[in-house]
Amino acid sequence: MLSDMESDREARELLDTVERAGAAPYLDYPPVPVWWPPAAGAWSALLVLAFSGLDDSKAIAVPLLLVLFGLEGAFFAWYRRRSGVMPSFLGAPREIDGAYRRYFVGVVLVVAACVLVYVVGGPWWSAGVAFLTVTIGLAWYERAYRRAAEATRRRLS
């Protein structure tokens, strides 16, 4: 009977070790730079304006889109080098998975708000909404992610 108890405890310790190792990329993930939320907000506003110009000024809109997507790719390449890892949205610890789900709901709400404002008020108002909602939303998400990572650390310690 004693060997069964030791075996169960050893198995539990092994599972805990595996869970901590799987969570490490999510917990050791450095925060985004403080300039990231407003930069992403500005990027989103320019994206709205670029898409709105596709009908009338393709000569400006298409190069702007190429520059914007190039900047996005450059940022993520830099951030991946800086952090050493880019955690997946799949397989995250449950606390962080909750933050991810709220993030994706927020993305849908931001896009819906931008489209609605675009239809009602035009591209400039929509770009303003994109800037504000993306900047505020990413700052909120960054704090939510840090809280979720801390809750995960507490649970796994």
Residue pairs with C-beta under 8 A, 6 or more apart in sequence:
16 156
19 93
19 156
20 156
22 91
22 93
23 93
23 152
23 156
25 85
25 87
26 87
26 92
26 93
26 96
26 149
26 152
27 93
27 149
27 152
27 153
28 85
29 83
29 85
29 87
29 149
30 82
30 83
31 142
31 146
32 79
32 138
32 142
36 138
36 142
37 134
37 135
37 136
37 138
37 139
37 142
38 135
40 134
40 135
40 138
41 130
41 131
41 132
41 133
41 134
41 135
41 138
42 131
43 68
43 71
43 72
43 134
44 130
44 131
44 134
45 127
45 128
45 130
45 131
45 134
46 64
46 68
46 127
47 65
47 68
47 130
48 114
48 118
48 123
48 126
48 127
48 130
49 64
49 123
49 124
49 127
50 61
50 64
50 65
50 68
51 61
51 65
52 61
52 118
52 122
52 123
52 126
53 60
53 61
53 64
53 123
54 61
54 62
76 86
79 86
80 86
89 100
92 100
93 148
93 152
93 155
93 156
94 152
95 148
95 149
95 151
95 152
95 155
96 145
96 148
96 149
96 152
98 148
99 141
99 144
99 145
99 147
99 148
102 141
102 144
103 141
103 144
106 137
106 140
106 141
107 137
109 133
110 130
110 133
110 134
110 137
113 129
113 133
114 126
114 129
114 130
114 133
115 126
117 125
117 126
117 129
118 125
118 126
